[in-house]
Amino acid sequence: MVTTSLLNLKLERLLPEVQKLAGVKLPKDVTEISLEPDLNLLHIRFRKPVKAELGEPLHPKIHLFRERETGEIVAVDILDPEEMLSAAH
């Protein structure tokens, strides 16, 4: 199922599932959310990196971005977010 609106996503259920699948603890503060319906990709930004960020795949549907200097999580990309929510139940 392709998500076409951010209003349809239940982020309070999605983020714990992402944490479980990726094996990481995500920051609580979200500063930006964007959805690319054509790609069925959800991007969640927790904070802007000071200099640069590095991405790493942690799961086939989860790509994590960390601050290059500190290793702190700054963003996450989630592929097929609705499918991930459906699989959680």
PATOR-828857 format. One record per residue (C-alpha): residue number from 1; x, y, z. Coordinates in Angstrom, 2 decimals, always signed. Example, Ala and Ser with C-alpha at 12.3 -4.5 7.8 and 13.67 -1.06 7.14 Angstrom:
<sites>
<site pos="1" u="+12.30" v="-4.50" w="+7.80"/>
<site pos="2" u="+13.67" v="-1.06" w="+7.14"/>
</sites>
This chain:
<sites>
<site pos="1" u="+0.00" v="+0.00" w="+0.00"/>
<site pos="2" u="+1.35" v="+3.41" w="-0.95"/>
<site pos="3" u="+1.01" v="+6.17" w="+1.62"/>
<site pos="4" u="-0.20" v="+9.37" w="+0.02"/>
<site pos="5" u="-0.63" v="+11.60" w="+3.08"/>
<site pos="6" u="+1.35" v="+12.16" w="+6.25"/>
<site pos="7" u="-1.98" v="+12.49" w="+8.05"/>
<site pos="8" u="-2.64" v="+8.79" w="+7.42"/>
<site pos="9" u="+0.52" v="+7.64" w="+9.18"/>
<site pos="10" u="+0.55" v="+6.73" w="+12.84"/>
<site pos="11" u="+4.05" v="+7.87" w="+13.78"/>
<site pos="12" u="+3.62" v="+6.97" w="+17.44"/>
<site pos="13" u="+3.23" v="+3.33" w="+16.33"/>
<site pos="14" u="+5.72" v="+3.44" w="+13.47"/>
<site pos="15" u="+8.79" v="+4.75" w="+15.31"/>
<site pos="16" u="+8.84" v="+1.96" w="+17.96"/>
<site pos="17" u="+8.62" v="-0.60" w="+15.14"/>
<site pos="18" u="+11.54" v="+1.07" w="+13.35"/>
<site pos="19" u="+13.56" v="+0.99" w="+16.58"/>
<site pos="20" u="+12.82" v="-2.71" w="+17.04"/>
<site pos="21" u="+13.68" v="-3.69" w="+13.46"/>
<site pos="22" u="+16.82" v="-1.53" w="+13.26"/>
<site pos="23" u="+18.03" v="-2.26" w="+16.79"/>
<site pos="24" u="+18.54" v="+1.41" w="+17.67"/>
<site pos="25" u="+16.97" v="+3.99" w="+19.97"/>
<site pos="26" u="+15.73" v="+6.96" w="+17.97"/>
<site pos="27" u="+15.68" v="+10.53" w="+19.30"/>
<site pos="28" u="+12.31" v="+11.72" w="+20.64"/>
<site pos="29" u="+12.33" v="+15.19" w="+19.05"/>
<site pos="30" u="+11.26" v="+15.33" w="+15.39"/>
<site pos="31" u="+12.02" v="+18.56" w="+13.51"/>
<site pos="32" u="+10.92" v="+17.63" w="+9.98"/>
<site pos="33" u="+8.90" v="+14.94" w="+8.22"/>
<site pos="34" u="+8.55" v="+14.50" w="+4.48"/>
<site pos="35" u="+6.86" v="+11.89" w="+2.33"/>
<site pos="36" u="+7.72" v="+10.94" w="-1.24"/>
<site pos="37" u="+4.56" v="+9.10" w="-2.37"/>
<site pos="38" u="+6.06" v="+8.11" w="-5.74"/>
<site pos="39" u="+8.85" v="+6.27" w="-3.91"/>
<site pos="40" u="+6.71" v="+5.31" w="-0.89"/>
<site pos="41" u="+9.49" v="+6.77" w="+1.26"/>
<site pos="42" u="+9.11" v="+8.56" w="+4.58"/>
<site pos="43" u="+11.96" v="+10.80" w="+5.76"/>
<site pos="44" u="+12.09" v="+11.82" w="+9.43"/>
<site pos="45" u="+14.66" v="+14.38" w="+10.57"/>
<site pos="46" u="+15.47" v="+14.64" w="+14.26"/>
<site pos="47" u="+17.97" v="+17.48" w="+13.89"/>
<site pos="48" u="+20.25" v="+19.05" w="+11.30"/>
<site pos="49" u="+23.83" v="+17.80" w="+11.30"/>
<site pos="50" u="+26.45" v="+20.35" w="+12.33"/>
<site pos="51" u="+28.74" v="+19.54" w="+9.40"/>
<site pos="52" u="+27.80" v="+16.38" w="+7.54"/>
<site pos="53" u="+25.86" v="+13.16" w="+7.93"/>
<site pos="54" u="+26.57" v="+9.60" w="+6.87"/>
<site pos="55" u="+23.88" v="+7.11" w="+5.89"/>
<site pos="56" u="+23.81" v="+3.41" w="+6.65"/>
<site pos="57" u="+21.24" v="+0.73" w="+5.87"/>
<site pos="58" u="+20.17" v="-1.08" w="+9.04"/>
<site pos="59" u="+17.29" v="-3.08" w="+7.59"/>
<site pos="60" u="+16.04" v="-3.58" w="+4.02"/>
<site pos="61" u="+13.46" v="-0.83" w="+4.63"/>
<site pos="62" u="+15.34" v="+1.41" w="+7.08"/>
<site pos="63" u="+18.23" v="+3.76" w="+6.28"/>
<site pos="64" u="+19.72" v="+5.64" w="+9.23"/>
<site pos="65" u="+21.66" v="+8.91" w="+9.05"/>
<site pos="66" u="+24.22" v="+9.85" w="+11.71"/>
<site pos="67" u="+26.22" v="+12.99" w="+12.44"/>
<site pos="68" u="+29.64" v="+12.34" w="+10.93"/>
<site pos="69" u="+31.57" v="+13.79" w="+13.86"/>
<site pos="70" u="+29.58" v="+12.43" w="+16.81"/>
<site pos="71" u="+27.71" v="+9.40" w="+15.48"/>
<site pos="72" u="+24.41" v="+10.78" w="+16.82"/>
<site pos="73" u="+21.29" v="+9.84" w="+14.86"/>
<site pos="74" u="+19.99" v="+12.83" w="+12.89"/>
<site pos="75" u="+17.48" v="+11.26" w="+10.46"/>
<site pos="76" u="+15.91" v="+8.05" w="+9.20"/>
<site pos="77" u="+14.37" v="+7.00" w="+5.88"/>
<site pos="78" u="+11.62" v="+4.38" w="+5.97"/>
<site pos="79" u="+10.55" v="+2.53" w="+2.85"/>
<site pos="80" u="+6.92" v="+1.33" w="+2.73"/>
<site pos="81" u="+5.88" v="+2.80" w="+6.11"/>
<site pos="82" u="+2.26" v="+1.57" w="+5.88"/>
<site pos="83" u="+3.44" v="-1.97" w="+5.15"/>
<site pos="84" u="+5.74" v="-1.80" w="+8.17"/>
<site pos="85" u="+2.82" v="-0.72" w="+10.37"/>
<site pos="86" u="+0.61" v="-3.52" w="+9.05"/>
<site pos="87" u="+3.30" v="-6.13" w="+9.72"/>
<site pos="88" u="+3.62" v="-4.90" w="+13.32"/>
<site pos="89" u="+0.13" v="-6.18" w="+14.14"/>
</sites>
